[in-house]
Amino acid sequence: MIKITRSAVEHLKALVLKHPEDPIVRIQVKDLDVHRLTFNLTLEDKVPPDDDAQAIDGLTVAVAHDSVTRLDGITMDYQEPGGFKFHHAGPQEDFRLDLINLN
């Protein structure tokens, strides 16, 4: 499952507060071409039936069924400036992020 930093969770909570009719954060990975991916974040009114959903510090995060394995090992962070970033911890990387424990 994807890991989400405290900063990202707090920013997502703020977005949900602005759009209470869509309280679910949905994450999906799509291929742009053979070398590039795009990560889609949307706010939804309910969790789609096949999605994998988790509560993270009071926030409901759904991962699209076809993206679950692709997001394993990925950490989503939020920083100003720059916004949301998706990190994959490879063998050479040692970035340190303030993670929230997943329930």
C-alpha positions in Angstrom: 0.0 0.0 0.0 1.1 3.6 -0.6 2.6 5.5 2.4 1.5 9.1 2.9 3.4 11.7 4.9 1.9 13.8 7.6 2.2 16.9 5.4 0.3 15.2 2.5 -2.5 14.0 4.9 -2.9 17.5 6.3 -3.2 19.0 2.9 -5.6 16.4 1.7 -7.8 16.9 4.8 -7.9 20.7 4.0 -9.0 19.9 0.4 -11.8 17.6 1.7 -12.9 20.3 4.1 -13.4 22.6 1.1 -15.3 19.8 -0.7 -17.3 17.9 2.0 -19.6 16.4 -0.7 -16.5 14.4 -1.9 -14.8 13.1 1.3 -12.8 10.2 -0.3 -9.3 10.8 -1.7 -8.7 8.4 -4.7 -5.3 7.7 -6.1 -4.6 6.0 -9.4 -1.5 5.4 -11.6 -1.7 5.6 -15.3 0.8 5.1 -18.1 1.6 8.1 -20.2 3.9 6.1 -22.4 6.4 3.3 -21.9 8.7 5.5 -19.9 6.4 7.8 -17.9 3.6 7.5 -15.4 1.0 9.9 -14.1 -0.5 9.9 -10.6 -4.1 11.0 -10.4 -5.6 12.3 -7.2 -9.3 12.9 -7.2 -12.0 13.6 -4.5 -14.9 11.2 -4.8 -18.3 10.8 -3.0 -17.8 7.1 -2.3 -15.2 4.3 -2.6 -15.6 2.3 -5.8 -16.3 -1.3 -5.1 -13.0 -2.8 -6.3 -10.8 -0.1 -4.8 -8.6 -0.8 -1.7 -9.5 1.8 0.9 -7.8 2.7 4.2 -8.4 5.2 7.0 -5.3 7.3 7.5 -5.5 9.7 10.5 -9.2 10.3 9.9 -8.9 10.5 6.1 -10.3 7.9 3.8 -7.9 7.0 0.9 -9.0 4.7 -1.9 -6.5 3.2 -4.3 -7.8 2.2 -7.7 -7.8 -1.6 -8.0 -5.4 -1.7 -11.0 -3.0 0.6 -9.1 -2.6 -1.2 -5.8 0.5 -3.2 -6.7 2.0 -0.3 -8.6 1.8 2.0 -5.6 3.4 -0.5 -3.2 6.6 1.1 -2.0 5.6 4.6 -3.1 5.4 7.4 -0.6 3.3 10.5 -1.3 4.5 13.8 0.2 3.4 17.4 0.0 5.7 20.4 0.1 5.5 24.1 -0.6 6.4 25.0 -3.2 5.9 22.1 -5.5 2.8 20.3 -4.2 2.4 16.6 -4.2 5.4 14.4 -4.9 5.5 10.6 -5.3 8.8 8.9 -4.1 9.9 5.4 -4.7 12.5 4.3 -2.2 15.1 2.6 -4.3 18.3 1.0 -2.9 20.3 4.2 -3.1 17.7 6.5 -1.7 17.6 7.4 2.0 15.1 10.3 2.0 13.4 10.8 5.4 9.8 11.7 5.4 7.4 12.2 8.4 5.0 9.3 7.8 1.6 8.7 9.4 0.9 5.1 10.5 -1.6 3.4 8.3 -4.6 1.8 10.0 
